[in-house]
Amino acid sequence: MRLRVAGESYAVPVEDVLEVAELGEIAPVPGAHGSVLGVRNLRGEVLPVFDLAAVFGIPLDRPPSRLLVAEHGGKRAGFAIDEVTDVGELEAPAEETESAFLRGATLDGGVLVGVVDVERLFSAIEEENA
């Protein structure tokens, strides 16, 4: 699944994505790390919501409007994103990146797409918020 975060293109393996929804109303969590936007009640389940741009360390170009709900290792979280741009096959990462959150990058229609390592992403947010 290809998506846009702070104007940059990323891809998340569709098998790690449960759904994409409107960002909706988020309740702030006092004292939480800067990447934590808060929590959201999504059909009776309280999800922690993270600003994916803040996790990646990139400045926002506009407020995110969508919520990507992902699951890995039995844990669920919501990630604020700009939009989903495509769902489909993507070439395997051919370029290495310096980001700890990416498996690599690939060109897709002339656009460089960072391929998110969901396991590392969940590990990092868990360590940040322990």
N, CA, C and O atoms as CSV, one atom per row, in Angstrom:
chain,resi,resn,atom,element,x,y,z
A,1,MET,N,N,0.844,-1.164,0.000
A,1,MET,CA,C,0.000,0.000,0.000
A,1,MET,C,C,0.899,1.239,0.000
A,1,MET,O,O,1.732,1.413,0.889
A,2,ARG,N,N,0.717,2.097,-1.011
A,2,ARG,CA,C,1.520,3.320,-1.090
A,2,ARG,C,C,0.757,4.468,-0.432
A,2,ARG,O,O,-0.462,4.590,-0.560
A,3,LEU,N,N,1.516,5.303,0.275
A,3,LEU,CA,C,0.907,6.403,0.994
A,3,LEU,C,C,1.817,7.610,0.994
A,3,LEU,O,O,2.993,7.523,0.639
A,4,ARG,N,N,1.260,8.734,1.397
A,4,ARG,CA,C,2.029,9.964,1.450
A,4,ARG,C,C,2.032,10.457,2.889
A,4,ARG,O,O,0.998,10.509,3.556
A,5,VAL,N,N,3.243,10.821,3.351
A,5,VAL,CA,C,3.441,11.379,4.685
A,5,VAL,C,C,4.286,12.638,4.519
A,5,VAL,O,O,5.411,12.577,4.023
A,6,ALA,N,N,3.742,13.773,4.935
A,6,ALA,CA,C,4.453,15.051,4.829
A,6,ALA,C,C,5.018,15.268,3.428
A,6,ALA,O,O,6.138,15.754,3.266
A,7,GLY,N,N,4.228,14.902,2.419
A,7,GLY,CA,C,4.623,15.129,1.041
A,7,GLY,C,C,5.586,14.106,0.469
A,7,GLY,O,O,5.956,14.206,-0.700
A,8,GLU,N,N,6.004,13.125,1.257
A,8,GLU,CA,C,6.923,12.091,0.780
A,8,GLU,C,C,6.177,10.776,0.584
A,8,GLU,O,O,5.169,10.523,1.244
A,9,SER,N,N,6.679,9.936,-0.328
A,9,SER,CA,C,6.019,8.677,-0.668
A,9,SER,C,C,6.635,7.503,0.079
A,9,SER,O,O,7.854,7.349,0.144
A,10,TYR,N,N,5.749,6.678,0.646
A,10,TYR,CA,C,6.158,5.483,1.383
A,10,TYR,C,C,5.248,4.333,0.988
A,10,TYR,O,O,4.193,4.529,0.387
A,11,ALA,N,N,5.681,3.127,1.340
A,11,ALA,CA,C,4.853,1.946,1.123
A,11,ALA,C,C,4.886,1.105,2.393
A,11,ALA,O,O,5.921,0.985,3.048
A,12,VAL,N,N,3.738,0.525,2.730
A,12,VAL,CA,C,3.605,-0.365,3.876
A,12,VAL,C,C,3.054,-1.679,3.344
A,12,VAL,O,O,2.097,-1.675,2.569
A,13,PRO,N,N,3.648,-2.820,3.750
A,13,PRO,CA,C,3.108,-4.104,3.288
A,13,PRO,C,C,1.629,-4.224,3.671
A,13,PRO,O,O,1.266,-4.025,4.831
A,14,VAL,N,N,0.796,-4.543,2.710
A,14,VAL,CA,C,-0.648,-4.590,2.931
A,14,VAL,C,C,-1.011,-5.622,4.005
A,14,VAL,O,O,-2.040,-5.476,4.665
A,15,GLU,N,N,-0.199,-6.646,4.190
A,15,GLU,CA,C,-0.513,-7.646,5.211
A,15,GLU,C,C,-0.405,-7.098,6.640
A,15,GLU,O,O,-0.904,-7.720,7.578
A,16,ASP,N,N,0.239,-5.948,6.810
A,16,ASP,CA,C,0.348,-5.314,8.128
A,16,ASP,C,C,-0.727,-4.255,8.355
A,16,ASP,O,O,-0.834,-3.707,9.453
A,17,VAL,N,N,-1.524,-3.962,7.328
A,17,VAL,CA,C,-2.538,-2.912,7.413
A,17,VAL,C,C,-3.904,-3.535,7.656
A,17,VAL,O,O,-4.342,-4.422,6.923
A,18,LEU,N,N,-4.578,-3.044,8.716
A,18,LEU,CA,C,-5.927,-3.527,9.001
A,18,LEU,C,C,-6.976,-2.680,8.296
A,18,LEU,O,O,-7.964,-3.196,7.775
A,19,GLU,N,N,-6.744,-1.358,8.289
A,19,GLU,CA,C,-7.686,-0.464,7.614
A,19,GLU,C,C,-7.102,0.935,7.532
A,19,GLU,O,O,-6.092,1.255,8.158
A,20,VAL,N,N,-7.776,1.756,6.737
A,20,VAL,CA,C,-7.478,3.178,6.655
A,20,VAL,C,C,-8.799,3.893,6.904
A,20,VAL,O,O,-9.821,3.564,6.302
A,21,ALA,N,N,-8.761,4.886,7.808
A,21,ALA,CA,C,-9.977,5.606,8.187
A,21,ALA,C,C,-9.680,7.101,8.243
A,21,ALA,O,O,-8.535,7.529,8.099
A,22,GLU,N,N,-10.742,7.891,8.456
A,22,GLU,CA,C,-10.553,9.317,8.724
A,22,GLU,C,C,-9.762,9.437,10.018
A,22,GLU,O,O,-9.886,8.588,10.901
A,23,LEU,N,N,-8.955,10.475,10.139
A,23,LEU,CA,C,-8.168,10.654,11.359
A,23,LEU,C,C,-9.083,10.789,12.564
A,23,LEU,O,O,-8.802,10.216,13.616
A,24,GLY,N,N,-10.160,11.527,12.432
A,24,GLY,CA,C,-11.156,11.618,13.499
A,24,GLY,C,C,-10.664,12.374,14.723
A,24,GLY,O,O,-9.642,13.058,14.689
A,25,GLU,N,N,-11.424,12.231,15.809
A,25,GLU,CA,C,-11.124,12.934,17.051
A,25,GLU,C,C,-10.109,12.142,17.872
A,25,GLU,O,O,-10.297,10.960,18.158
A,26,ILE,N,N,-9.043,12.821,18.237
A,26,ILE,CA,C,-7.965,12.183,18.991
A,26,ILE,C,C,-7.856,12.858,20.350
A,26,ILE,O,O,-7.765,14.082,20.443
A,27,ALA,N,N,-7.865,12.050,21.396
A,27,ALA,CA,C,-7.723,12.579,22.757
A,27,ALA,C,C,-6.239,12.639,23.102
A,27,ALA,O,O,-5.545,11.626,23.014
A,28,PRO,N,N,-5.741,13.819,23.497
A,28,PRO,CA,C,-4.316,13.927,23.843
A,28,PRO,C,C,-3.977,13.111,25.091
A,28,PRO,O,O,-4.831,12.867,25.943
A,29,VAL,N,N,-2.719,12.699,25.177
A,29,VAL,CA,C,-2.215,11.960,26.334
A,29,VAL,C,C,-1.152,12.832,26.995
A,29,VAL,O,O,-0.058,12.986,26.452
A,30,PRO,N,N,-1.458,13.404,28.162
A,30,PRO,CA,C,-0.495,14.282,28.833
A,30,PRO,C,C,0.836,13.567,29.109
A,30,PRO,O,O,0.858,12.421,29.558
A,31,GLY,N,N,1.934,14.260,28.832
A,31,GLY,CA,C,3.260,13.716,29.107
A,31,GLY,C,C,3.762,12.703,28.089
A,31,GLY,O,O,4.836,12.128,28.265
A,32,ALA,N,N,2.995,12.480,27.024
A,32,ALA,CA,C,3.402,11.496,26.009
A,32,ALA,C,C,4.539,12.054,25.154
A,32,ALA,O,O,4.720,13.268,25.056
A,33,HIS,N,N,5.295,11.155,24.543
A,33,HIS,CA,C,6.388,11.520,23.638
A,33,HIS,C,C,5.835,12.351,22.489
A,33,HIS,O,O,4.653,12.248,22.160
A,34,GLY,N,N,6.671,13.165,21.884
A,34,GLY,CA,C,6.267,14.078,20.817
A,34,GLY,C,C,5.630,13.429,19.609
A,34,GLY,O,O,4.848,14.077,18.915
A,35,SER,N,N,5.935,12.175,19.333
A,35,SER,CA,C,5.343,11.513,18.167
A,35,SER,C,C,3.945,10.970,18.460
A,35,SER,O,O,3.246,10.534,17.545
A,36,VAL,N,N,3.531,10.994,19.730
A,36,VAL,CA,C,2.208,10.493,20.104
A,36,VAL,C,C,1.195,11.624,19.963
A,36,VAL,O,O,1.279,12.635,20.660
A,37,LEU,N,N,0.235,11.445,19.056
A,37,LEU,CA,C,-0.826,12.435,18.918
A,37,LEU,C,C,-1.865,12.261,20.015
A,37,LEU,O,O,-2.489,13.231,20.446
A,38,GLY,N,N,-2.051,11.016,20.467
A,38,GLY,CA,C,-3.028,10.718,21.506
A,38,GLY,C,C,-3.621,9.339,21.282
A,38,GLY,O,O,-2.969,8.438,20.755
A,39,VAL,N,N,-4.880,9.197,21.697
A,39,VAL,CA,C,-5.587,7.934,21.507
A,39,VAL,C,C,-6.906,8.214,20.796
A,39,VAL,O,O,-7.468,9.305,20.889
A,40,ARG,N,N,-7.376,7.205,20.091
A,40,ARG,CA,C,-8.641,7.325,19.364
A,40,ARG,C,C,-9.469,6.077,19.605
A,40,ARG,O,O,-8.957,4.957,19.588
A,41,ASN,N,N,-10.745,6.287,19.829
A,41,ASN,CA,C,-11.683,5.184,19.953
A,41,ASN,C,C,-12.160,4.857,18.544
A,41,ASN,O,O,-12.833,5.660,17.898
A,42,LEU,N,N,-11.802,3.670,18.082
A,42,LEU,CA,C,-12.207,3.222,16.746
A,42,LEU,C,C,-13.085,1.990,16.914
A,42,LEU,O,O,-12.588,0.885,17.132
A,43,ARG,N,N,-14.382,2.187,16.810
A,43,ARG,CA,C,-15.373,1.125,16.985
A,43,ARG,C,C,-15.166,0.348,18.289
A,43,ARG,O,O,-15.194,-0.883,18.297
A,44,GLY,N,N,-14.960,1.075,19.386
A,44,GLY,CA,C,-14.848,0.458,20.703
A,44,GLY,C,C,-13.440,0.044,21.104
A,44,GLY,O,O,-13.225,-0.368,22.243
A,45,GLU,N,N,-12.486,0.142,20.202
A,45,GLU,CA,C,-11.094,-0.185,20.521
A,45,GLU,C,C,-10.303,1.122,20.653
A,45,GLU,O,O,-10.315,1.962,19.753
A,46,VAL,N,N,-9.617,1.277,21.791
A,46,VAL,CA,C,-8.808,2.468,22.009
A,46,VAL,C,C,-7.421,2.211,21.417
A,46,VAL,O,O,-6.701,1.309,21.845
A,47,LEU,N,N,-7.067,3.027,20.422
A,47,LEU,CA,C,-5.791,2.864,19.718
A,47,LEU,C,C,-4.862,4.029,20.024
A,47,LEU,O,O,-5.293,5.182,20.025
A,48,PRO,N,N,-3.584,3.737,20.287
A,48,PRO,CA,C,-2.629,4.835,20.334
A,48,PRO,C,C,-2.428,5.344,18.902
A,48,PRO,O,O,-2.381,4.558,17.956
A,49,VAL,N,N,-2.311,6.665,18.758
A,49,VAL,CA,C,-2.143,7.265,17.433
A,49,VAL,C,C,-0.818,8.027,17.401
A,49,VAL,O,O,-0.558,8.888,18.241
A,50,PHE,N,N,0.003,7.692,16.422
A,50,PHE,CA,C,1.323,8.288,16.266
A,50,PHE,C,C,1.365,9.141,15.004
A,50,PHE,O,O,0.756,8.803,13.990
A,51,ASP,N,N,2.082,10.236,15.082
A,51,ASP,CA,C,2.318,11.085,13.923
A,51,ASP,C,C,3.483,10.464,13.153
A,51,ASP,O,O,4.632,10.572,13.580
A,52,LEU,N,N,3.197,9.819,12.031
A,52,LEU,CA,C,4.239,9.112,11.295
A,52,LEU,C,C,5.340,10.057,10.813
A,52,LEU,O,O,6.506,9.665,10.756
A,53,ALA,N,N,4.987,11.291,10.468
A,53,ALA,CA,C,6.015,12.262,10.062
A,53,ALA,C,C,6.971,12.533,11.224
A,53,ALA,O,O,8.182,12.609,11.014
A,54,ALA,N,N,6.455,12.678,12.437
A,54,ALA,CA,C,7.300,12.920,13.609
A,54,ALA,C,C,8.181,11.709,13.905
A,54,ALA,O,O,9.350,11.864,14.257
A,55,VAL,N,N,7.630,10.511,13.766
A,55,VAL,CA,C,8.428,9.290,13.976
A,55,VAL,C,C,9.591,9.259,12.987
A,55,VAL,O,O,10.717,8.927,13.356
A,56,PHE,N,N,9.314,9.606,11.726
A,56,PHE,CA,C,10.346,9.605,10.690
A,56,PHE,C,C,11.269,10.821,10.766
A,56,PHE,O,O,12.311,10.856,10.112
A,57,GLY,N,N,10.882,11.817,11.565
A,57,GLY,CA,C,11.715,13.011,11.702
A,57,GLY,C,C,11.632,13.954,10.521
A,57,GLY,O,O,12.606,14.634,10.198
A,58,ILE,N,N,10.468,14.003,9.865
A,58,ILE,CA,C,10.300,14.912,8.725
A,58,ILE,C,C,9.243,15.964,9.071
A,58,ILE,O,O,8.241,15.647,9.711
A,59,PRO,N,N,9.463,17.212,8.650
A,59,PRO,CA,C,8.498,18.270,8.971
A,59,PRO,C,C,7.206,18.103,8.178
A,59,PRO,O,O,7.217,17.694,7.018
A,60,LEU,N,N,6.099,18.428,8.829
A,60,LEU,CA,C,4.798,18.363,8.168
A,60,LEU,C,C,4.650,19.505,7.177
A,60,LEU,O,O,5.082,20.628,7.438
A,61,ASP,N,N,4.032,19.206,6.030
A,61,ASP,CA,C,3.709,20.273,5.093
A,61,ASP,C,C,2.239,20.663,5.229
A,61,ASP,O,O,1.826,21.721,4.755
A,62,ARG,N,N,1.451,19.805,5.878
A,62,ARG,CA,C,0.047,20.081,6.197
A,62,ARG,C,C,-0.398,19.049,7.231
A,62,ARG,O,O,0.225,17.993,7.352
A,63,PRO,N,N,-1.461,19.334,7.976
A,63,PRO,CA,C,-1.916,18.357,8.972
A,63,PRO,C,C,-2.384,17.067,8.299
A,63,PRO,O,O,-3.026,17.122,7.250
A,64,PRO,N,N,-2.074,15.911,8.884
A,64,PRO,CA,C,-2.532,14.646,8.304
A,64,PRO,C,C,-4.051,14.529,8.419
A,64,PRO,O,O,-4.662,15.131,9.302
A,65,SER,N,N,-4.655,13.751,7.518
A,65,SER,CA,C,-6.113,13.628,7.517
A,65,SER,C,C,-6.600,12.187,7.621
A,65,SER,O,O,-7.791,11.952,7.825
A,66,ARG,N,N,-5.704,11.228,7.484
A,66,ARG,CA,C,-6.106,9.820,7.471
A,66,ARG,C,C,-5.397,9.064,8.585
A,66,ARG,O,O,-4.349,9.481,9.077
A,67,LEU,N,N,-5.993,7.950,8.966
A,67,LEU,CA,C,-5.452,7.079,10.003
A,67,LEU,C,C,-5.203,5.704,9.389
A,67,LEU,O,O,-6.135,5.030,8.951
A,68,LEU,N,N,-3.952,5.303,9.365
A,68,LEU,CA,C,-3.589,3.962,8.906
A,68,LEU,C,C,-3.489,3.091,10.161
A,68,LEU,O,O,-2.667,3.353,11.039
A,69,VAL,N,N,-4.321,2.065,10.241
A,69,VAL,CA,C,-4.301,1.164,11.387
A,69,VAL,C,C,-3.491,-0.061,10.998
A,69,VAL,O,O,-3.827,-0.781,10.057
A,70,ALA,N,N,-2.411,-0.280,11.747
A,70,ALA,CA,C,-1.503,-1.389,11.442
A,70,ALA,C,C,-1.406,-2.319,12.643
A,70,ALA,O,O,-1.676,-1.934,13.781
A,71,GLU,N,N,-1.015,-3.546,12.357
A,71,GLU,CA,C,-0.831,-4.542,13.413
A,71,GLU,C,C,0.441,-5.321,13.126
A,71,GLU,O,O,0.727,-5.693,11.988
A,72,HIS,N,N,1.198,-5.558,14.198
A,72,HIS,CA,C,2.396,-6.383,14.076
A,72,HIS,C,C,2.690,-7.020,15.426
A,72,HIS,O,O,2.673,-6.344,16.455
A,73,GLY,N,N,2.957,-8.306,15.421
A,73,GLY,CA,C,3.293,-9.004,16.650
A,73,GLY,C,C,2.206,-8.912,17.702
A,73,GLY,O,O,2.502,-8.863,18.896
A,74,GLY,N,N,0.949,-8.887,17.275
A,74,GLY,CA,C,-0.163,-8.830,18.213
A,74,GLY,C,C,-0.458,-7.434,18.753
A,74,GLY,O,O,-1.337,-7.280,19.602
A,75,LYS,N,N,0.251,-6.422,18.284
A,75,LYS,CA,C,0.028,-5.044,18.739
A,75,LYS,C,C,-0.556,-4.225,17.609
A,75,LYS,O,O,-0.197,-4.392,16.443
A,76,ARG,N,N,-1.476,-3.324,17.982
A,76,ARG,CA,C,-2.113,-2.446,17.002
A,76,ARG,C,C,-1.820,-0.997,17.334
A,76,ARG,O,O,-1.685,-0.623,18.499
A,77,ALA,N,N,-1.727,-0.195,16.297
A,77,ALA,CA,C,-1.545,1.244,16.473
A,77,ALA,C,C,-2.079,1.960,15.248
A,77,ALA,O,O,-2.200,1.385,14.166
A,78,GLY,N,N,-2.395,3.227,15.448
A,78,GLY,CA,C,-2.818,4.077,14.357
A,78,GLY,C,C,-1.690,5.043,14.007
A,78,GLY,O,O,-0.981,5.532,14.887
A,79,PHE,N,N,-1.535,5.309,12.729
A,79,PHE,CA,C,-0.498,6.220,12.250
A,79,PHE,C,C,-1.156,7.291,11.391
A,79,PHE,O,O,-1.846,6.982,10.420
A,80,ALA,N,N,-0.939,8.549,11.754
A,80,ALA,CA,C,-1.499,9.666,11.006
A,80,ALA,C,C,-0.710,9.845,9.709
A,80,ALA,O,O,0.513,9.988,9.725
A,81,ILE,N,N,-1.430,9.835,8.590
A,81,ILE,CA,C,-0.817,9.979,7.264
A,81,ILE,C,C,-1.614,11.009,6.466
A,81,ILE,O,O,-2.716,11.394,6.857
A,82,ASP,N,N,-1.043,11.451,5.343
A,82,ASP,CA,C,-1.754,12.384,4.469
A,82,ASP,C,C,-2.837,11.664,3.668
A,82,ASP,O,O,-4.006,12.049,3.686
A,83,GLU,N,N,-2.420,10.610,2.965
A,83,GLU,CA,C,-3.361,9.908,2.099
A,83,GLU,C,C,-2.766,8.581,1.632
A,83,GLU,O,O,-1.553,8.375,1.663
A,84,VAL,N,N,-3.655,7.689,1.200
A,84,VAL,CA,C,-3.244,6.467,0.510
A,84,VAL,C,C,-3.274,6.803,-0.966
A,84,VAL,O,O,-4.273,7.319,-1.467
A,85,THR,N,N,-2.184,6.512,-1.669
A,85,THR,CA,C,-2.117,6.863,-3.084
A,85,THR,C,C,-2.331,5.678,-4.013
A,85,THR,O,O,-2.700,5.862,-5.173
A,86,ASP,N,N,-2.105,4.455,-3.516
A,86,ASP,CA,C,-2.269,3.286,-4.381
A,86,ASP,C,C,-2.210,2.017,-3.539
A,86,ASP,O,O,-1.591,1.988,-2.475
A,87,VAL,N,N,-2.854,0.989,-4.024
A,87,VAL,CA,C,-2.749,-0.343,-3.439
A,87,VAL,C,C,-2.413,-1.285,-4.580
A,87,VAL,O,O,-3.162,-1.390,-5.551
A,88,GLY,N,N,-1.297,-1.961,-4.462
A,88,GLY,CA,C,-0.892,-2.873,-5.528
A,88,GLY,C,C,0.533,-3.333,-5.345
A,88,GLY,O,O,1.177,-3.036,-4.339
A,89,GLU,N,N,1.013,-4.054,-6.321
A,89,GLU,CA,C,2.376,-4.586,-6.284
A,89,GLU,C,C,3.397,-3.460,-6.378
A,89,GLU,O,O,3.166,-2.431,-7.014
A,90,LEU,N,N,4.520,-3.685,-5.732
A,90,LEU,CA,C,5.618,-2.727,-5.769
A,90,LEU,C,C,6.902,-3.526,-5.900
A,90,LEU,O,O,7.043,-4.591,-5.299
A,91,GLU,N,N,7.826,-3.018,-6.676
A,91,GLU,CA,C,9.127,-3.681,-6.815
A,91,GLU,C,C,9.795,-3.806,-5.451
A,91,GLU,O,O,9.575,-2.970,-4.575
A,92,ALA,N,N,10.600,-4.833,-5.265
A,92,ALA,CA,C,11.361,-4.992,-4.028
A,92,ALA,C,C,12.323,-3.823,-3.884
A,92,ALA,O,O,12.811,-3.296,-4.883
A,93,PRO,N,N,12.603,-3.406,-2.638
A,93,PRO,CA,C,13.541,-2.288,-2.452
A,93,PRO,C,C,14.876,-2.564,-3.128
A,93,PRO,O,O,15.486,-3.612,-2.915
A,94,ALA,N,N,15.325,-1.616,-3.947
A,94,ALA,CA,C,16.585,-1.773,-4.671
A,94,ALA,C,C,17.655,-0.836,-4.133
A,94,ALA,O,O,18.846,-1.033,-4.372
A,95,GLU,N,N,17.216,0.189,-3.402
A,95,GLU,CA,C,18.136,1.190,-2.864
A,95,GLU,C,C,18.180,1.081,-1.351
A,95,GLU,O,O,17.149,0.890,-0.706
A,96,GLU,N,N,19.370,1.201,-0.785
A,96,GLU,CA,C,19.491,1.239,0.668
A,96,GLU,C,C,19.171,2.643,1.152
A,96,GLU,O,O,19.327,3.616,0.414
A,97,THR,N,N,18.723,2.739,2.394
A,97,THR,CA,C,18.448,4.050,2.992
A,97,THR,C,C,19.139,4.113,4.348
A,97,THR,O,O,19.538,3.090,4.906
A,98,GLU,N,N,19.273,5.316,4.864
A,98,GLU,CA,C,19.883,5.494,6.170
A,98,GLU,C,C,18.852,5.442,7.284
A,98,GLU,O,O,19.220,5.412,8.459
A,99,SER,N,N,17.581,5.429,6.947
A,99,SER,CA,C,16.525,5.422,7.953
A,99,SER,C,C,16.412,4.053,8.623
A,99,SER,O,O,16.421,3.016,7.959
A,100,ALA,N,N,16.305,4.073,9.938
A,100,ALA,CA,C,16.131,2.833,10.695
A,100,ALA,C,C,14.739,2.249,10.488
A,100,ALA,O,O,14.496,1.089,10.822
A,101,PHE,N,N,13.824,3.044,9.940
A,101,PHE,CA,C,12.440,2.604,9.786
A,101,PHE,C,C,12.119,2.034,8.411
A,101,PHE,O,O,10.997,1.591,8.169
A,102,LEU,N,N,13.094,2.041,7.510
A,102,LEU,CA,C,12.846,1.585,6.146
A,102,LEU,C,C,13.667,0.360,5.803
A,102,LEU,O,O,14.817,0.226,6.220
A,103,ARG,N,N,13.052,-0.543,5.026
A,103,ARG,CA,C,13.781,-1.699,4.481
A,103,ARG,C,C,14.664,-1.271,3.328
A,103,ARG,O,O,15.655,-1.927,3.007
A,104,GLY,N,N,14.293,-0.165,2.712
A,104,GLY,CA,C,14.994,0.343,1.551
A,104,GLY,C,C,14.047,1.234,0.772
A,104,GLY,O,O,13.019,1.673,1.288
A,105,ALA,N,N,14.405,1.497,-0.479
A,105,ALA,CA,C,13.576,2.348,-1.334
A,105,ALA,C,C,13.573,1.774,-2.742
A,105,ALA,O,O,14.475,1.033,-3.133
A,106,THR,N,N,12.546,2.130,-3.489
A,106,THR,CA,C,12.429,1.686,-4.865
A,106,THR,C,C,11.811,2.808,-5.699
A,106,THR,O,O,11.116,3.676,-5.171
A,107,LEU,N,N,12.069,2.779,-6.985
A,107,LEU,CA,C,11.440,3.740,-7.894
A,107,LEU,C,C,10.132,3.157,-8.397
A,107,LEU,O,O,10.065,1.998,-8.807
A,108,ASP,N,N,9.092,3.982,-8.358
A,108,ASP,CA,C,7.786,3.569,-8.847
A,108,ASP,C,C,7.230,4.710,-9.695
A,108,ASP,O,O,6.803,5.733,-9.161
A,109,GLY,N,N,7.237,4.537,-10.982
A,109,GLY,CA,C,6.764,5.586,-11.877
A,109,GLY,C,C,7.583,6.859,-11.773
A,109,GLY,O,O,7.053,7.963,-11.903
A,110,GLY,N,N,8.883,6.699,-11.538
A,110,GLY,CA,C,9.765,7.848,-11.424
A,110,GLY,C,C,9.770,8.501,-10.050
A,110,GLY,O,O,10.454,9.505,-9.847
A,111,VAL,N,N,9.011,7.942,-9.094
A,111,VAL,CA,C,8.939,8.484,-7.738
A,111,VAL,C,C,9.668,7.538,-6.795
A,111,VAL,O,O,9.447,6.327,-6.826
A,112,LEU,N,N,10.537,8.092,-5.957
A,112,LEU,CA,C,11.243,7.294,-4.963
A,112,LEU,C,C,10.297,6.998,-3.805
A,112,LEU,O,O,9.744,7.914,-3.196
A,113,VAL,N,N,10.114,5.706,-3.504
A,113,VAL,CA,C,9.184,5.261,-2.473
A,113,VAL,C,C,9.970,4.525,-1.392
A,113,VAL,O,O,10.649,3.538,-1.673
A,114,GLY,N,N,9.873,5.011,-0.151
A,114,GLY,CA,C,10.511,4.340,0.980
A,114,GLY,C,C,9.631,3.196,1.455
A,114,GLY,O,O,8.436,3.383,1.682
A,115,VAL,N,N,10.217,2.008,1.606
A,115,VAL,CA,C,9.454,0.832,2.028
A,115,VAL,C,C,9.618,0.670,3.540
A,115,VAL,O,O,10.712,0.392,4.033
A,116,VAL,N,N,8.518,0.847,4.263
A,116,VAL,CA,C,8.529,0.850,5.722
A,116,VAL,C,C,8.735,-0.564,6.263
A,116,VAL,O,O,8.105,-1.518,5.805
A,117,ASP,N,N,9.627,-0.681,7.244
A,117,ASP,CA,C,9.831,-1.927,7.976
A,117,ASP,C,C,8.929,-1.859,9.202
A,117,ASP,O,O,9.292,-1.241,10.202
A,118,VAL,N,N,7.763,-2.483,9.136
A,118,VAL,CA,C,6.742,-2.354,10.184
A,118,VAL,C,C,7.239,-2.923,11.513
A,118,VAL,O,O,6.916,-2.382,12.571
A,119,GLU,N,N,8.014,-3.998,11.473
A,119,GLU,CA,C,8.544,-4.565,12.714
A,119,GLU,C,C,9.434,-3.542,13.429
A,119,GLU,O,O,9.296,-3.343,14.636
A,120,ARG,N,N,10.327,-2.905,12.707
A,120,ARG,CA,C,11.204,-1.885,13.307
A,120,ARG,C,C,10.405,-0.677,13.778
A,120,ARG,O,O,10.713,-0.094,14.818
A,121,LEU,N,N,9.387,-0.300,13.024
A,121,LEU,CA,C,8.544,0.829,13.399
A,121,LEU,C,C,7.875,0.567,14.747
A,121,LEU,O,O,7.912,1.416,15.637
A,122,PHE,N,N,7.267,-0.600,14.894
A,122,PHE,CA,C,6.608,-0.941,16.156
A,122,PHE,C,C,7.616,-1.046,17.296
A,122,PHE,O,O,7.327,-0.617,18.413
A,123,SER,N,N,8.783,-1.606,17.035
A,123,SER,CA,C,9.830,-1.694,18.070
A,123,SER,C,C,10.249,-0.305,18.530
A,123,SER,O,O,10.401,-0.063,19.727
A,124,ALA,N,N,10.435,0.606,17.580
A,124,ALA,CA,C,10.895,1.959,17.905
A,124,ALA,C,C,9.860,2.723,18.727
A,124,ALA,O,O,10.217,3.389,19.698
A,125,ILE,N,N,8.592,2.637,18.354
A,125,ILE,CA,C,7.589,3.382,19.116
A,125,ILE,C,C,7.394,2.767,20.502
A,125,ILE,O,O,7.082,3.471,21.463
A,126,GLU,N,N,7.577,1.467,20.597
A,126,GLU,CA,C,7.474,0.819,21.908
A,126,GLU,C,C,8.620,1.267,22.818
A,126,GLU,O,O,8.404,1.554,23.995
A,127,GLU,N,N,9.833,1.327,22.275
A,127,GLU,CA,C,10.995,1.774,23.063
A,127,GLU,C,C,10.848,3.241,23.468
A,127,GLU,O,O,11.137,3.602,24.609
A,128,GLU,N,N,10.398,4.090,22.534
A,128,GLU,CA,C,10.215,5.521,22.800
A,128,GLU,C,C,9.236,5.774,23.917
A,128,GLU,O,O,9.394,6.715,24.694
A,129,ASN,N,N,8.224,4.934,23.999
A,129,ASN,CA,C,7.118,5.180,24.923
A,129,ASN,C,C,7.098,4.222,26.102
A,129,ASN,O,O,6.074,4.063,26.766
A,130,ALA,N,N,8.243,3.581,26.363
A,130,ALA,CA,C,8.303,2.650,27.499
A,130,ALA,C,C,8.493,3.407,28.803
A,130,ALA,O,O,8.567,2.793,29.868
